[in-house]
Amino acid sequence: MSTYETSRFVRLRVELVVQVDGAEDLRGTALGRIAQDTHMPAAEREHAEAAVKEDDAEALAYLVDPVDLIGEVPGVELTQASWSSEVIDYDPDSPDWDPDEHDGAEDDDEEP
């Protein structure tokens, strides 16, 4: 039997490109979320606030939670999640920009 037929685990990859038109709103909302996190240690909070104030990608990372994508899906339990964000050069009209491009090396042993 193949891994596809026997495994109950599915890797879901999602890539989003967003345009930030309101950096101050984004950063303010992220700072508010950090302030409301009662479980965050003080040193981590200071680092998070500094990062959010300087970088829209960091601010977005504090607001987007992949757990929310799966939280209410019936029959599915989230076992692991990770995410990152980065500021990119984006030109949808460029022949170098391919939204379907991915590193096939990771997919070589996965079956549909």
Contacts in CASP RR format, 6 or more apart in sequence:
PFRMAT RR
TARGET T0000
AUTHOR 0000-0000-0000
METHOD contacts of the structure
MODEL  1
MSTYETSRFVRLRVELVVQVDGAEDLRGTALGRIAQDTHMPAAEREHAEA
AVKEDDAEALAYLVDPVDLIGEVPGVELTQASWSSEVIDYDPDSPDWDPD
EHDGAEDDDEEP
2 111 0 8 1.000
3 109 0 8 1.000
3 110 0 8 1.000
3 111 0 8 1.000
4 110 0 8 1.000
4 111 0 8 1.000
4 112 0 8 1.000
9 79 0 8 1.000
11 110 0 8 1.000
12 69 0 8 1.000
12 70 0 8 1.000
13 102 0 8 1.000
14 66 0 8 1.000
14 69 0 8 1.000
15 99 0 8 1.000
17 88 0 8 1.000
17 90 0 8 1.000
17 99 0 8 1.000
18 60 0 8 1.000
19 90 0 8 1.000
20 26 0 8 1.000
20 56 0 8 1.000
20 60 0 8 1.000
23 56 0 8 1.000
23 59 0 8 1.000
26 56 0 8 1.000
26 59 0 8 1.000
26 60 0 8 1.000
26 63 0 8 1.000
27 52 0 8 1.000
27 53 0 8 1.000
27 56 0 8 1.000
27 59 0 8 1.000
28 52 0 8 1.000
28 59 0 8 1.000
29 59 0 8 1.000
29 63 0 8 1.000
30 52 0 8 1.000
30 58 0 8 1.000
30 59 0 8 1.000
30 60 0 8 1.000
30 62 0 8 1.000
30 63 0 8 1.000
31 49 0 8 1.000
31 52 0 8 1.000
31 53 0 8 1.000
31 59 0 8 1.000
33 62 0 8 1.000
33 63 0 8 1.000
34 40 0 8 1.000
34 45 0 8 1.000
34 48 0 8 1.000
34 49 0 8 1.000
34 52 0 8 1.000
34 62 0 8 1.000
37 45 0 8 1.000
40 48 0 8 1.000
48 58 0 8 1.000
48 62 0 8 1.000
51 58 0 8 1.000
52 58 0 8 1.000
52 59 0 8 1.000
52 62 0 8 1.000
55 87 0 8 1.000
56 87 0 8 1.000
57 85 0 8 1.000
57 86 0 8 1.000
57 87 0 8 1.000
58 85 0 8 1.000
60 85 0 8 1.000
61 83 0 8 1.000
61 84 0 8 1.000
61 85 0 8 1.000
64 83 0 8 1.000
64 85 0 8 1.000
65 83 0 8 1.000
66 81 0 8 1.000
66 82 0 8 1.000
66 83 0 8 1.000
67 78 0 8 1.000
67 81 0 8 1.000
70 76 0 8 1.000
70 78 0 8 1.000
70 81 0 8 1.000
71 78 0 8 1.000
90 97 0 8 1.000
91 97 0 8 1.000
92 99 0 8 1.000
END
